[in-house]
Amino acid sequence: MSGVLSLDPSYYEALKRLTLELAGVKLGDDHTFLVETRLSALARKEGFENLSDMIDQLFSRGQTRLAIQIVSALLERATRFFADREGFEILGDKLLPALHPLYRGGTLRILSYGCSSGQEVYSTAILCDRMKDMFPDMDVEITGVDYPSLALDRAKEGRFTHFEVQRGLPIRHLIDYFTRDGEDWVIKDSLRRRVRFADHNLLSDTQSLGTYQIVMFRGRLAQYSPTAVVRIMRHLSALTSANGYLMLGSHEELGKINFGFSAEPVAKGCYMKPAEAPLEKLVAEPVRTRSTPPVEYKDINFA
């Protein structure tokens, strides 16, 4: 593999330190090939002759924007539609019905924190759309945020390859929510209107983002340093409204510090942020209209 590497060896360690400093993520020891493949595409997009020229400019001029772009490319996750399906079952079976009594007649806000190329955001939008008859009096607004990157650009465009839509997306959802465009599949406007995306450094202040009733940060904790985990968890707590929920991965736990969330999960990887006011409303049955028959979540087939 060393024969194809184009950078000075010292740059790999420098990029590793930069990623830890800016994002709180420690790249593994076997990171050189990752650097080469991901950053070569970014170098072409940014108009550099080659990868070495881009890295030389990064460390000689210290450009903040370029540094963020590079770190974001290194952190890009390979995501898939309806990943960790158990989490989506919890969202449909427990969280949306629990929050409906509080937000009927209004808007429920969901945040995907670290949304990468957008599959989690669009999967959530598909789930909410298929359950809309259960909650005809509650709008759902879904936001995805992440570092500015090529992945986030793809999320905003709503364009996915045939390989990407085959990973976790049932064929009937593909037909209902996507349009074929050449070799790619593009999200239909009817679903795109449900979502929005924004650039955001996950370690920076979140005050401008507002608050959400459901905050999703699933399957990410293990990649961050202990210091970064504390910082991110404080941000996630600030983003979650009273009586709202934090969704980690179904196999993740908060640990000894709960950051204002319930000490015990309400479901696998899911924690409630209690309010000072009584919570009787949360245990009430969701109100359904007489004209709309109940829709059971089990009838919404993901397979």
C-alpha positions in Angstrom: 0.0 0.0 0.0 2.9 2.4 0.7 3.6 2.6 -3.0 0.4 4.5 -3.7 0.8 7.0 -0.9 1.6 10.5 -2.1 2.1 12.6 1.1 5.1 13.2 3.3 4.8 10.7 6.2 4.8 13.5 8.7 1.5 14.8 7.3 -0.4 11.8 8.3 0.4 12.3 12.0 -0.3 16.1 11.6 -3.8 15.3 10.0 -4.5 12.9 12.9 -3.7 15.6 15.4 -5.8 18.1 13.5 -8.8 15.8 13.5 -8.5 15.3 17.2 -8.2 19.0 17.9 -11.0 20.2 15.7 -13.5 17.3 16.1 -12.5 15.4 19.1 -12.1 12.2 17.1 -9.0 10.0 17.2 -8.3 8.4 13.9 -7.1 4.8 14.0 -3.6 3.7 13.4 -4.4 2.4 10.0 -5.5 5.8 8.6 -3.2 6.5 5.7 -5.3 4.9 3.0 -8.4 6.7 4.4 -6.5 10.0 4.1 -5.5 9.2 0.5 -8.9 8.1 -0.8 -11.1 10.7 0.9 -8.9 13.7 0.6 -8.0 13.1 -3.1 -11.7 13.7 -4.0 -11.8 16.9 -1.9 -8.5 18.2 -3.5 -10.1 17.8 -7.0 -13.3 19.6 -5.9 -11.3 22.5 -4.4 -9.3 22.9 -7.6 -5.9 21.6 -6.5 -3.6 19.9 -8.9 -3.1 17.0 -6.4 -3.5 16.0 -2.8 0.0 17.2 -1.8 -0.7 20.7 -3.0 -3.8 20.9 -0.8 -2.1 19.6 2.3 0.9 21.9 1.7 -1.5 24.9 1.6 -3.3 23.8 4.7 -0.2 23.6 6.9 1.6 26.6 5.3 -1.3 29.1 5.5 -3.5 27.6 8.2 -6.8 28.1 6.4 -9.7 27.5 8.8 -12.2 26.7 6.1 -9.9 24.2 4.4 -9.1 22.6 7.7 -12.8 22.0 8.5 -13.4 20.6 5.0 -10.5 18.2 5.3 -11.5 17.0 8.8 -15.1 16.6 7.7 -14.0 14.5 4.8 -11.9 12.3 7.1 -14.9 11.9 9.4 -17.5 11.0 6.8 -19.4 8.0 7.8 -20.7 5.2 5.6 -24.4 5.5 6.5 -27.4 3.6 5.2 -31.2 4.0 5.2 -33.0 2.8 8.4 -29.6 1.9 10.0 -30.1 0.5 13.5 -33.7 -0.4 12.7 -34.5 -1.0 16.3 -34.1 2.7 16.9 -36.7 3.6 14.2 -39.1 1.1 15.8 -38.6 2.9 19.1 -39.2 6.3 17.4 -42.5 5.0 15.8 -43.7 2.9 18.7 -42.9 5.0 21.7 -41.6 8.5 21.1 -44.0 9.9 18.5 -47.1 8.6 20.4 -45.7 9.9 23.7 -45.1 13.4 22.4 -48.3 13.7 20.3 -50.4 14.9 23.3 -48.0 17.8 23.9 -47.6 18.9 20.3 -51.0 18.2 18.6 -52.0 21.3 16.8 -48.4 22.3 16.6 -45.0 21.2 15.3 -42.7 18.5 16.6 -39.0 19.1 15.9 -36.5 16.3 15.3 -32.7 16.9 15.0 -30.2 14.5 13.4 -26.9 15.6 15.0 -24.0 14.5 12.7 -26.3 13.6 9.8 -23.5 12.8 7.3 -25.0 12.2 3.8 -28.6 12.4 5.1 -29.9 8.8 5.1 -30.9 9.1 8.7 -32.8 12.3 8.1 -34.7 11.0 5.0 -35.4 7.7 6.8 -37.0 9.7 9.6 -39.0 11.7 7.2 -40.2 8.5 5.5 -41.3 7.1 8.8 -43.1 10.2 9.8 -44.8 10.4 6.4 -46.0 6.8 6.7 -47.4 7.5 10.2 -49.0 10.8 9.3 -52.6 9.4 9.6 -51.9 8.6 13.2 -51.1 12.2 13.9 -53.0 14.3 11.4 -53.0 17.3 13.8 -49.2 17.4 14.4 -46.6 18.7 11.9 -43.1 17.2 12.0 -40.0 19.2 11.1 -36.7 17.3 10.6 -33.3 19.0 10.6 -29.9 17.5 9.9 -26.6 19.2 10.9 -23.0 18.2 10.4 -19.6 19.6 9.5 -19.6 21.2 6.0 -18.5 18.4 3.7 -19.1 16.6 0.4 -21.4 14.2 2.3 -23.5 17.1 3.6 -23.7 18.6 0.1 -25.1 15.2 -1.1 -27.6 15.3 1.8 -28.8 18.7 0.8 -29.2 17.6 -2.8 -31.0 14.5 -1.8 -29.3 12.4 -4.5 -28.1 8.8 -3.9 -26.5 6.1 -6.0 -28.3 2.9 -6.8 -26.0 1.1 -4.4 -26.9 3.5 -1.6 -30.7 3.1 -2.0 -30.3 -0.7 -2.0 -28.8 -0.5 1.5 -31.7 -0.6 3.9 -34.4 0.9 1.7 -37.5 -1.2 0.9 -38.5 -1.2 -2.7 -41.9 0.4 -2.0 -40.3 3.3 -0.2 -38.0 3.8 -3.2 -41.0 4.0 -5.5 -43.0 6.3 -3.3 -40.2 8.8 -2.3 -37.6 8.7 -5.1 -37.3 9.6 -8.7 -34.8 8.0 -11.1 -32.3 10.4 -12.6 -29.8 8.7 -14.8 -27.9 6.3 -12.6 -29.0 8.0 -9.4 -32.1 8.3 -7.3 -33.3 11.7 -6.1 -35.7 12.5 -3.2 -39.1 13.7 -4.3 -40.0 17.3 -3.5 -43.0 16.0 -1.4 -40.5 14.5 1.1 -37.8 17.0 0.7 -40.1 19.7 2.0 -40.2 17.9 5.4 -36.4 18.3 6.0 -33.7 20.9 6.1 -29.9 20.8 6.5 -27.4 23.1 8.1 -23.6 23.3 8.4 -22.4 23.1 12.0 -19.3 22.2 13.9 -20.5 19.5 16.3 -18.1 20.7 19.0 -19.1 24.4 18.8 -21.9 26.3 20.6 -25.4 25.1 19.7 -27.5 28.1 20.8 -28.3 29.1 17.3 -29.8 25.7 16.5 -32.7 26.1 19.0 -34.3 23.1 20.8 -35.9 19.9 19.6 -38.2 17.4 21.0 -36.2 14.5 19.7 -32.4 14.6 19.2 -30.7 11.8 17.4 -27.0 11.0 17.9 -26.8 7.4 17.2 -23.8 5.1 17.0 -21.2 7.9 17.3 -20.0 8.1 20.9 -17.2 5.5 20.7 -15.3 7.5 18.1 -14.9 10.6 20.2 -12.3 11.3 22.9 -13.5 11.4 26.5 -13.2 15.2 26.6 -15.1 15.5 23.4 -17.9 13.2 24.6 -18.5 15.4 27.6 -18.7 18.5 25.4 -21.0 16.9 22.9 -23.3 15.5 25.6 -23.7 19.0 27.1 -24.6 20.3 23.7 -27.1 17.5 23.2 -28.7 18.2 26.5 -29.0 21.9 25.6 -30.6 21.0 22.3 -33.2 18.7 23.8 -36.4 20.4 25.1 -38.0 19.6 28.4 -40.0 16.3 28.1 -38.0 15.6 25.0 -35.8 12.6 24.1 -32.2 11.9 23.2 -31.7 8.9 20.9 -28.3 7.2 21.0 -27.6 3.9 19.3 -29.7 1.0 20.5 -26.5 -0.5 22.0 -25.2 2.8 23.6 -25.6 4.0 27.1 -25.0 7.4 28.8 -22.9 5.9 31.6 -22.5 7.4 35.1 -23.2 11.0 34.1 -26.6 11.6 32.7 -26.3 15.3 31.6 -29.8 16.1 32.7 -31.4 13.1 31.1 -33.2 10.3 32.9 -30.8 7.9 34.7 -32.6 4.9 33.1 -33.4 4.7 29.4 -37.0 4.6 28.4 -36.0 2.2 25.6 -32.7 0.9 24.3 -30.4 3.9 23.9 -33.2 6.4 24.4 -33.3 8.9 27.4 -35.9 11.4 28.4 -35.1 14.9 29.6 -37.5 15.5 32.5 -39.2 18.8 33.0 -39.8 20.4 36.4 -43.5 20.5 35.7 -45.6 17.3 36.2 -45.5 14.8 33.4 -49.0 13.5 33.4 -49.6 14.6 29.9 -46.9 12.3 28.6 -48.7 9.1 29.7 -52.0 10.1 28.1 -53.2 8.2 25.0 -52.6 10.0 21.7 -55.8 11.6 20.6 -57.1 10.3 17.3 -59.8 11.8 15.0 -63.0 9.8 14.4 -62.6 10.2 10.7 -59.1 8.6 10.7 -58.8 5.0 11.9 -55.8 4.2 14.0 -52.7 3.1 12.1 -50.6 0.4 13.9 -46.9 0.9 13.6 -46.5 -2.8 13.0 -48.3 -2.3 9.7 -45.6 0.0 8.4 -43.3 -2.6 6.9 -39.6 -1.8 6.6 -38.8 -5.1 4.9 
